[in-house]
Amino acid sequence: MPLSRRDIALAEIRELQAAHWPDQVPRTVEYPVDVPGLPEHLRHWAATRPGTTAISFYGRDISYAEYDELSDRFAGWLAERGVAPGDRVGVFLSNCPQFLIAMVGILKAGAVHVPVNPMFRGHELRYELDDAGVTVLLAQDTFADLVESVRADTPLRHVAFTGLADLLTEEPNVPVPFELTAERSDWAEITASARAEARPSDPDALAALNYTGGTTGMPKGCEHTQRHMVYTAATASAAGGSQIGDPEVVSLNFLPVFWIAGEDFGVLKPLVNGQQIVLMTRWDPAAVVALVERHGVTDLVATVDNYVELMDLPEFDGTRLSTLRNALAVSFVLKLTPEVRHRWREAVGSVLREASYGMTETHTADTFTLGFQDDDRDLHADPVFCGLPVPGTDVLIVDDSGEPVPVGTPGEIIVRSPSILTGYYGRLDATAETIRDGWLHTGDVGRLDEWGALHYLARAKEMIKTNGMSVFPSEVEALLRLHPAIESVSVVPRPDRARGQVAVAFVVVRDSATSEELRKWANENMAGYKVPEFVVVDGLPMTATGKVRKGELLDRAAELPAARDHA
C-alpha cells in the first residue's frame, strides 16, 4: 500500500527533528510501575520513599505515606456514600493539599474526577455540575452559599466542605492568603473514614472531565484517562532533561490546579516522579522567593510577567533563587525576550525558556524548548517558538483540505499523541469534527521550521484576512511591543465591509502615547496591510489563569465603526 502524503511529510519532519534533537532531552520515557495509573505510582512511592515530602503547603509537609493514606481514606469516604466506578465527583477548591488528595482518592475509587473552576459564579457552576453529572462534590467552605444556591438544579446528592487551612497543624511560618479557621468543614469526618481496599486502575477508562471553553458556546468536557495523565507527566519530565523518579527535583506551583496546566505541573508530574511539590494558593513574589530558598526549589512555571515581578522586588537578591534550574516562562501579556532572559540569567544564573505548546484537549505539554537557547536562537527565530514535540507525539501543519504543507508554510496545527482526549463528553459532533483519523485538529495556526520545530501563530478564528492577505495577531503584537510606549497589547480582528477584516490593537501605554502616534509608528515599521487600528485602554481583560480574554476584545472590536478614515 503506497504511503499517503501525510505519512511522507511526517517521515520528513521526523528526520529533521532527529537531526536537531538536543542531547539534554531523553528520546524515550520509562515508568517506575507497569500500570499507567496515578494510584499505582502513589503506592509505589509510598512504599519506596515513605518519608519523602510529597506536598508542602505553607509550612505543612505531607509525606508520600500520608498522601497515600489520606487518599485511601477519601476513597473510603466516597464508598460509604455509594460512589461507584464511573460516577462523577467534583472538586471545587482553590489550590490546597485536599485537592490533590481528593483527586487521587477519586481515581482510587474508580470514579471520574471533575475539577471545577474556583472562580465560577452561579450560572457557570450550575452548568458544569449538570453537564458532567456530578453527584458528589467536595467544595471550599467559603463557597457554601454559592453551592447551595444552585444545588437544586444539579444532580448533586452529597456535598462536603473543607477549609484551606484544614491540613495546617501549626501557625504557618510564611504569610498565608486565606483564613486559618474554616467556616464549616467535613474534613475530619473524611479522614476518619476507613481506608479503601486497593483496586487496580483501568488506565483507559474515563478518569477526568477537564472543561475547556472557546470564543463562543458553552464549555465542553474533555474526556481524559489515567494513561493520558501519566504519559503527560513522563514526557514533561523528559522535556526538562530528566528521567522519571529523579529525587532531586522540587517543584513550586501556584498555577490553579483545576486548570490543566496546573494539574500537569502541580499534581501529575511531581506524583508520577515521587517528588516534592511546594503548593501555593496564589502568586505572591515575596513568598515565592522565601519558599524557593527554603525548599531548594528547582522547577517553576510562571508567566514572563511573574518573573519580571520577582526581579522588580525591592532589594532583589537573585542568589536566593539559585536552586532554580528549570525555570519555564509562559508568554501571555509580556513576551519572553532576549532582554528579559539576559536580566534573569545575570541575576539568578539559570536560563528562562518558553514552557510548551498545548491545550486542554492534548493535556498540554506537547512540545519542549530545552536545548535551543544558545545565542537566544529560539527567541530570534520567531516570537512564538514552541520547540520540538515531546517523545511519542507528532505535530504536522496542514491546509484547509487536511493535506500537509511545505516546511515554513503556515497552516493548521494537528497533533497525534497518547494523551489527546478520547472525546468531548456528550458532544459526538464536536468530537468527530476535532479528532480525525487519530489526529487532533487544534484550530490553531502555526508552521514548522527547518529544525522540525513548531511556531505558534494564532488561533484559526483569530487569524485576520485583510484584502486576502493573512495577518497573524501574534506577529503584529510582537512588532508593536518594540514601541517603547506600549506596555501590553492584544490584537483581534473586526469585520470591515471593504477589506473583509482589519486588525484592531488594544494597547496599554506609557507616557500618554496617542493612537495617532502609534499608527504613524506602525506605518513606518510594518507592511501596510498589517497596520492595525488602535484603541488605548487602561488594562486588558484577563482570565483567572492569566490569559487575555480575547472574546471580550472581539466583542468590543465588533462595536467599533464599520469604516475608518485611513488617509
PAKOLNU-870428 format. One record per residue (C-alpha): x, y, z; chain. Coordinates in Angstrom, 3 decimals. Layout:
<pts>
east|north|up|unit
X|Y|Z|A
...
</pts>
This chain:
<pts>
east|north|up|unit
0.000|0.000|0.000|A
1.548|3.340|-1.051|A
2.333|5.891|1.614|A
-0.024|8.847|1.923|A
1.170|12.434|1.579|A
0.720|12.788|5.329|A
2.918|9.721|6.009|A
5.623|11.055|3.682|A
5.515|14.514|5.276|A
5.640|13.031|8.776|A
8.702|10.929|7.899|A
10.483|14.033|6.573|A
9.618|16.063|9.676|A
10.782|13.295|11.986|A
14.143|13.244|10.187|A
14.531|16.987|10.730|A
13.612|16.639|14.390|A
16.023|13.727|14.925|A
18.851|15.753|13.383|A
18.219|18.655|15.757|A
17.232|16.744|18.898|A
19.095|18.232|21.897|A
21.410|15.940|23.841|A
19.818|17.045|27.141|A
16.409|15.576|26.314|A
15.759|11.797|26.586|A
14.326|10.248|23.436|A
12.138|7.809|25.384|A
10.443|7.720|28.768|A
10.416|4.963|31.355|A
7.915|4.356|34.143|A
8.599|3.018|37.654|A
5.473|0.818|37.636|A
3.824|-1.262|34.942|A
0.306|0.171|35.205|A
-0.017|3.767|33.939|A
-2.245|4.872|36.806|A
-1.831|7.555|39.466|A
-2.802|5.280|42.406|A
-0.170|2.755|41.350|A
2.510|5.444|41.234|A
1.481|6.872|44.593|A
1.525|3.433|46.201|A
4.953|2.773|44.677|A
6.471|5.928|46.148|A
4.679|5.432|49.474|A
6.390|2.035|49.677|A
9.839|3.086|48.429|A
10.019|6.700|49.669|A
7.508|6.774|52.541|A
9.162|9.631|54.424|A
9.839|11.805|51.374|A
7.838|15.014|51.391|A
5.173|14.886|48.697|A
3.325|18.169|49.348|A
4.488|21.308|51.150|A
1.794|23.853|51.905|A
2.681|26.973|53.885|A
4.793|25.119|56.447|A
2.831|21.836|56.442|A
4.703|18.886|54.921|A
2.806|15.760|53.832|A
4.869|12.636|53.200|A
4.181|10.080|50.484|A
2.977|7.623|53.134|A
0.461|10.173|54.465|A
-0.577|11.184|50.918|A
-1.349|7.533|50.182|A
-3.253|7.053|53.434|A
-5.339|10.220|53.147|A
-6.314|9.461|49.545|A
-7.244|5.919|50.618|A
-9.487|7.410|53.294|A
-11.056|9.787|50.781|A
-11.779|6.803|48.526|A
-13.270|5.015|51.545|A
-15.431|8.038|52.330|A
-16.707|8.012|48.746|A
-17.548|4.332|49.010|A
-19.521|4.997|52.211|A
-21.632|7.429|50.194|A
-22.355|4.910|47.478|A
-19.945|6.270|44.864|A
-19.362|3.568|42.247|A
-16.807|3.311|39.428|A
-17.711|5.775|36.686|A
-19.605|8.169|38.974|A
-18.666|11.858|38.647|A
-17.126|13.524|41.694|A
-16.479|17.265|41.614|A
-13.665|19.129|43.364|A
-14.472|22.817|43.835|A
-11.370|24.106|45.604|A
-8.602|26.617|45.325|A
-5.065|25.225|45.468|A
-4.640|23.158|48.636|A
-3.478|19.631|49.546|A
-7.090|18.463|49.807|A
-7.463|18.955|46.046|A
-4.567|16.601|45.316|A
-5.698|14.071|47.920|A
-9.276|14.105|46.626|A
-8.207|13.723|43.005|A
-6.190|10.581|43.712|A
-8.890|9.291|46.063|A
-11.479|9.672|43.316|A
-9.297|7.654|40.950|A
-8.683|5.014|43.635|A
-12.469|4.646|43.812|A
-12.646|4.201|40.035|A
-14.748|7.370|39.813|A
-14.322|10.347|37.476|A
-12.557|13.489|38.668|A
-14.297|16.758|37.677|A
-12.195|19.805|38.635|A
-14.354|22.926|38.993|A
-13.039|26.449|38.473|A
-12.993|28.199|41.896|A
-13.707|31.498|40.142|A
-17.103|30.245|38.956|A
-20.328|32.001|39.807|A
-23.852|30.638|39.794|A
-24.624|30.059|36.117|A
-21.180|28.602|35.369|A
-21.230|26.294|38.378|A
-24.773|25.101|37.682|A
-23.911|24.365|34.056|A
-20.761|22.326|34.743|A
-22.217|20.278|37.599|A
-25.241|19.459|35.480|A
-23.363|18.835|32.235|A
-20.858|16.498|33.903|A
-23.494|14.781|36.025|A
-21.639|15.430|39.288|A
-23.339|13.603|42.179|A
-20.792|14.199|44.978|A
-18.891|17.443|45.485|A
-16.009|18.455|47.739|A
-16.183|22.246|47.972|A
-14.365|25.047|49.737|A
-16.122|26.266|52.873|A
-16.303|29.822|51.525|A
-18.279|28.550|48.507|A
-21.078|27.054|50.627|A
-23.726|29.692|49.851|A
-22.950|29.534|46.139|A
-23.206|25.733|46.083|A
-26.496|25.778|47.950|A
-27.906|28.382|45.558|A
-27.530|26.041|42.551|A
-27.813|22.645|44.189|A
-31.492|22.074|43.428|A
-30.790|22.446|39.683|A
-27.987|19.849|39.620|A
-27.633|16.078|40.145|A
-25.815|16.655|43.457|A
-26.841|14.271|46.211|A
-23.997|14.900|48.649|A
-21.750|17.905|49.334|A
-18.839|18.084|51.787|A
-16.811|21.154|52.689|A
-13.228|21.816|53.674|A
-11.290|24.936|54.608|A
-7.966|25.794|53.013|A
-6.265|25.623|56.422|A
-7.724|22.241|57.427|A
-4.381|20.490|56.992|A
-2.251|23.119|58.694|A
-1.131|21.806|62.068|A
0.578|24.882|63.448|A
0.883|28.602|62.860|A
2.335|28.980|59.331|A
5.807|30.478|59.234|A
5.096|32.226|55.925|A
2.200|34.599|55.253|A
-0.927|32.806|54.015|A
-3.584|34.437|51.803|A
-6.568|32.762|53.485|A
-8.320|32.444|56.825|A
-6.811|29.985|59.309|A
-10.207|28.876|60.605|A
-12.857|27.187|58.469|A
-16.439|28.436|58.322|A
-17.549|24.809|58.119|A
-15.598|21.627|57.460|A
-16.190|17.933|56.986|A
-12.517|17.107|56.575|A
-12.160|15.424|59.969|A
-15.059|13.114|59.095|A
-13.495|12.311|55.734|A
-10.089|11.438|57.220|A
-11.717|9.288|59.882|A
-13.180|7.011|57.194|A
-11.792|3.525|56.754|A
-9.104|3.167|54.111|A
-10.458|1.799|50.858|A
-9.059|-1.510|49.700|A
-6.685|-1.191|46.768|A
-8.276|-1.840|43.405|A
-6.328|-1.937|40.125|A
-6.686|1.077|37.878|A
-8.100|0.790|34.382|A
-5.717|3.168|32.572|A
-8.049|3.580|29.603|A
-11.315|4.186|31.473|A
-12.681|7.702|31.727|A
-10.802|9.296|34.636|A
-11.382|13.045|34.331|A
-13.564|15.632|32.666|A
-11.449|18.742|32.139|A
-13.648|21.554|30.895|A
-12.424|23.923|28.212|A
-14.071|26.991|26.735|A
-13.820|28.777|23.425|A
-14.632|32.147|21.961|A
-18.275|31.096|21.606|A
-20.572|28.499|23.115|A
-20.574|26.790|26.478|A
-17.513|24.877|27.764|A
-17.028|21.251|26.779|A
-15.744|18.442|28.981|A
-12.574|16.853|27.609|A
-12.525|13.140|28.382|A
-9.128|12.104|29.729|A
-7.802|8.810|31.057|A
-5.074|7.953|33.527|A
-2.903|6.803|30.620|A
-3.136|10.364|29.268|A
-2.154|11.758|32.666|A
0.849|9.506|33.269|A
2.171|9.976|29.730|A
1.926|13.751|30.119|A
3.793|13.661|33.423|A
6.520|11.435|31.989|A
7.096|13.481|28.846|A
7.004|16.766|30.791|A
9.843|15.292|32.844|A
11.769|14.384|29.705|A
11.176|17.903|28.402|A
13.041|19.194|31.451|A
16.002|16.927|30.747|A
15.353|14.187|33.310|A
14.034|10.668|33.542|A
11.173|9.612|35.801|A
11.946|9.387|39.503|A
14.748|11.968|39.852|A
14.640|12.602|43.630|A
16.459|15.927|43.390|A
13.633|17.787|41.627|A
11.468|20.090|43.764|A
8.691|21.987|42.011|A
6.771|25.069|43.101|A
3.268|25.569|41.729|A
0.855|28.452|42.088|A
-0.994|27.807|38.815|A
-4.604|26.866|39.587|A
-4.670|23.074|39.759|A
-8.228|22.899|38.395|A
-6.635|24.165|35.161|A
-4.970|21.528|33.008|A
-1.516|23.165|33.123|A
-1.729|23.480|36.909|A
-2.783|19.829|37.100|A
0.163|18.758|34.950|A
2.865|20.638|36.852|A
1.259|20.852|40.293|A
-0.209|17.341|40.611|A
0.778|14.829|37.931|A
4.459|15.479|37.282|A
5.505|15.507|40.963|A
3.365|12.479|41.856|A
4.480|10.257|38.972|A
8.095|11.157|39.784|A
7.831|10.707|43.564|A
8.974|14.313|44.005|A
8.081|17.241|46.246|A
5.576|19.906|45.205|A
5.562|23.231|47.026|A
1.959|24.383|46.635|A
0.666|27.957|46.820|A
-2.917|29.193|46.571|A
-1.915|32.207|44.522|A
1.067|34.141|43.210|A
2.991|36.233|45.731|A
6.516|37.187|44.581|A
7.947|37.719|48.076|A
6.531|34.393|49.278|A
7.880|32.648|46.168|A
11.409|33.841|46.944|A
11.107|32.642|50.540|A
9.720|29.231|49.536|A
12.253|28.649|46.755|A
15.072|29.377|49.171|A
13.596|27.263|51.993|A
12.794|24.169|49.941|A
15.555|24.342|47.325|A
13.007|24.580|44.517|A
14.425|23.515|41.151|A
11.377|23.782|38.843|A
8.964|26.671|38.348|A
6.382|27.504|35.698|A
5.265|31.140|35.676|A
4.367|33.901|33.275|A
7.002|36.284|31.990|A
5.185|38.961|33.991|A
5.755|36.886|37.154|A
9.492|36.622|36.554|A
9.707|40.364|35.963|A
7.817|40.918|39.237|A
10.396|38.811|41.047|A
13.265|40.810|39.604|A
11.492|44.080|40.419|A
11.170|43.257|44.125|A
12.913|45.828|46.359|A
16.436|44.657|47.181|A
16.003|41.606|44.963|A
18.769|39.058|45.559|A
18.958|36.501|42.771|A
21.177|34.170|44.792|A
18.110|33.278|46.864|A
16.704|31.670|43.691|A
19.954|29.981|42.669|A
18.497|26.463|43.004|A
16.093|27.123|40.111|A
17.454|25.229|37.133|A
14.271|24.583|35.182|A
12.509|27.951|35.025|A
9.755|27.913|32.388|A
8.183|31.136|31.173|A
4.697|31.403|29.709|A
4.214|34.361|27.382|A
0.724|35.813|27.846|A
0.867|39.595|28.194|A
4.608|40.150|28.388|A
6.618|38.021|25.978|A
9.919|36.341|26.671|A
12.623|38.419|25.001|A
16.429|38.210|24.916|A
16.476|41.234|27.239|A
14.292|39.566|29.889|A
16.280|36.342|29.586|A
19.598|38.192|29.950|A
18.378|40.044|33.015|A
17.245|36.788|34.647|A
20.473|34.970|33.791|A
22.570|37.775|35.241|A
20.513|37.843|38.447|A
19.814|34.154|39.059|A
22.209|32.152|36.918|A
19.675|29.936|35.141|A
18.139|30.347|31.684|A
14.492|31.293|31.233|A
12.838|29.422|28.396|A
9.365|29.116|26.972|A
7.260|26.350|28.503|A
5.486|24.443|25.730|A
2.630|24.348|23.272|A
-0.505|22.623|24.444|A
-4.215|22.739|25.103|A
-6.735|21.008|27.339|A
-7.583|18.582|24.531|A
-3.976|17.302|24.421|A
-3.401|17.544|28.201|A
-0.858|20.279|27.312|A
2.957|19.956|27.478|A
3.124|18.751|23.851|A
6.467|20.341|22.992|A
9.755|21.285|24.638|A
12.204|24.135|24.121|A
15.187|22.873|26.133|A
18.391|22.939|24.096|A
17.542|25.831|21.768|A
18.735|28.698|23.958|A
22.293|29.124|22.645|A
22.667|32.695|21.398|A
18.904|33.072|22.010|A
18.236|31.329|18.731|A
14.805|30.248|19.959|A
13.810|33.869|20.599|A
15.443|35.296|17.481|A
13.946|32.594|15.278|A
10.392|33.640|15.931|A
8.495|35.339|18.765|A
6.302|32.247|19.147|A
8.851|29.411|19.139|A
7.355|26.254|20.740|A
10.110|23.715|20.097|A
10.036|20.030|19.203|A
7.272|17.553|20.089|A
7.876|15.531|23.264|A
8.760|11.836|22.780|A
5.827|9.925|21.330|A
3.993|12.991|19.995|A
3.726|14.079|16.347|A
2.859|17.523|15.006|A
2.031|18.404|11.409|A
0.831|21.522|9.607|A
-1.985|21.046|7.113|A
-4.030|23.148|4.691|A
-7.794|23.554|4.596|A
-8.152|20.170|2.870|A
-6.086|18.410|5.554|A
-3.032|17.888|3.351|A
0.469|18.659|4.705|A
2.055|21.933|3.666|A
5.771|22.532|2.969|A
8.125|23.355|5.824|A
7.863|27.053|6.661|A
4.314|27.411|5.317|A
1.577|28.410|7.792|A
-1.428|26.162|8.241|A
-3.490|24.391|10.875|A
-1.614|22.581|13.648|A
-2.673|18.954|14.053|A
-1.393|16.729|16.869|A
-1.241|12.982|17.416|A
-0.173|11.678|20.811|A
-1.018|9.177|23.574|A
-2.664|11.988|25.565|A
-5.240|13.551|23.255|A
-8.765|13.486|24.603|A
-10.920|10.447|23.987|A
-13.748|12.800|23.062|A
-15.842|15.738|24.189|A
-18.275|14.478|26.781|A
-21.751|14.212|25.270|A
-20.618|16.023|22.084|A
-20.331|13.436|19.328|A
-20.430|16.024|16.541|A
-17.694|18.160|18.120|A
-15.590|15.046|18.702|A
-15.908|13.933|15.083|A
-15.027|17.419|13.891|A
-11.942|17.674|16.081|A
-10.483|14.140|16.031|A
-10.000|12.746|12.530|A
-8.011|9.600|11.717|A
-6.363|9.756|15.124|A
-5.215|13.359|14.728|A
-6.470|16.288|16.807|A
-7.286|19.296|14.637|A
-6.426|22.106|17.016|A
-7.862|25.114|15.187|A
-4.504|26.803|15.779|A
-2.356|28.261|13.031|A
1.357|27.537|13.050|A
4.314|26.474|10.976|A
7.229|24.049|11.223|A
10.762|25.339|10.652|A
13.928|23.755|9.253|A
14.576|22.061|12.632|A
11.117|20.493|12.624|A
10.223|22.842|15.484|A
6.762|24.302|15.930|A
5.958|28.002|15.782|A
2.559|29.145|17.019|A
0.930|31.980|15.070|A
-2.707|32.300|16.097|A
-5.990|30.643|16.743|A
-7.617|29.950|13.377|A
-10.534|32.183|14.360|A
-8.088|34.922|15.330|A
-6.212|34.887|12.025|A
-7.112|38.055|10.176|A
-7.696|38.227|6.431|A
-7.253|41.775|5.111|A
-7.785|42.101|1.377|A
-6.917|38.429|1.068|A
-3.653|38.810|2.998|A
-3.104|36.798|6.213|A
-2.364|38.889|9.274|A
-1.273|36.968|12.374|A
-2.099|38.712|15.657|A
0.983|37.322|17.410|A
3.255|38.829|14.770|A
1.600|42.252|14.973|A
1.735|42.113|18.767|A
5.432|41.249|18.691|A
6.158|44.172|16.380|A
4.127|46.619|18.442|A
5.949|45.617|21.629|A
9.055|47.127|20.073|A
7.474|50.558|20.568|A
8.804|51.929|23.878|A
5.439|53.463|24.843|A
3.479|50.192|24.577|A
3.287|48.305|27.869|A
0.972|45.492|26.727|A
-1.100|44.762|23.645|A
-3.637|42.319|22.271|A
-4.698|42.214|18.621|A
-8.045|40.916|17.352|A
-9.993|41.274|14.081|A
-13.079|43.324|13.388|A
-15.320|42.996|10.344|A
-14.783|45.514|7.548|A
-17.107|45.858|4.575|A
-14.344|46.903|2.176|A
-11.441|44.696|3.262|A
-13.094|41.719|4.928|A
-11.363|42.203|8.255|A
-8.959|44.644|9.823|A
-6.715|44.258|12.825|A
-7.539|46.163|15.999|A
-4.827|46.611|18.637|A
-5.959|47.189|22.216|A
-2.951|48.761|23.909|A
-1.914|49.813|27.383|A
0.554|52.658|27.000|A
3.138|54.575|28.948|A
3.811|58.288|28.661|A
0.345|59.168|27.305|A
1.075|57.994|23.781|A
-1.847|58.615|21.404|A
-3.437|56.318|18.860|A
-2.313|58.607|16.063|A
1.299|58.483|17.237|A
1.177|54.709|17.413|A
-0.380|54.435|13.989|A
2.296|56.668|12.487|A
4.993|54.476|14.027|A
3.281|51.302|12.784|A
3.050|52.661|9.259|A
6.772|53.194|9.410|A
7.630|49.784|10.843|A
5.379|47.148|9.259|A
3.678|46.309|5.995|A
0.616|48.435|5.366|A
-1.878|45.558|5.450|A
-0.654|44.637|8.943|A
-1.079|48.103|10.437|A
-3.914|47.902|12.972|A
-6.393|50.372|14.285|A
-5.504|51.377|17.837|A
-7.665|51.525|20.922|A
-5.883|52.799|24.042|A
-7.192|51.104|27.216|A
-6.328|51.213|30.908|A
-5.868|47.436|31.079|A
-6.536|44.215|29.182|A
-9.297|41.857|30.398|A
-7.697|38.752|31.915|A
-8.877|35.278|32.913|A
-8.165|33.696|36.297|A
-5.302|31.763|34.697|A
-3.573|34.808|33.210|A
-4.820|34.748|29.627|A
-6.185|37.750|27.769|A
-9.932|37.445|27.288|A
-9.840|37.610|23.507|A
-13.591|37.049|23.351|A
-14.278|40.319|25.164|A
-11.929|42.194|22.864|A
-13.560|40.622|19.805|A
-16.929|41.923|21.010|A
-15.508|45.397|21.623|A
-13.812|45.453|18.236|A
-17.059|44.461|16.510|A
-18.750|47.508|18.065|A
-16.264|49.945|16.537|A
-17.392|51.960|13.489|A
-17.502|49.837|10.357|A
-15.366|52.261|8.377|A
-12.449|54.471|9.308|A
-10.622|57.264|7.574|A
-7.267|55.730|6.721|A
-5.911|58.719|4.914|A
</pts>
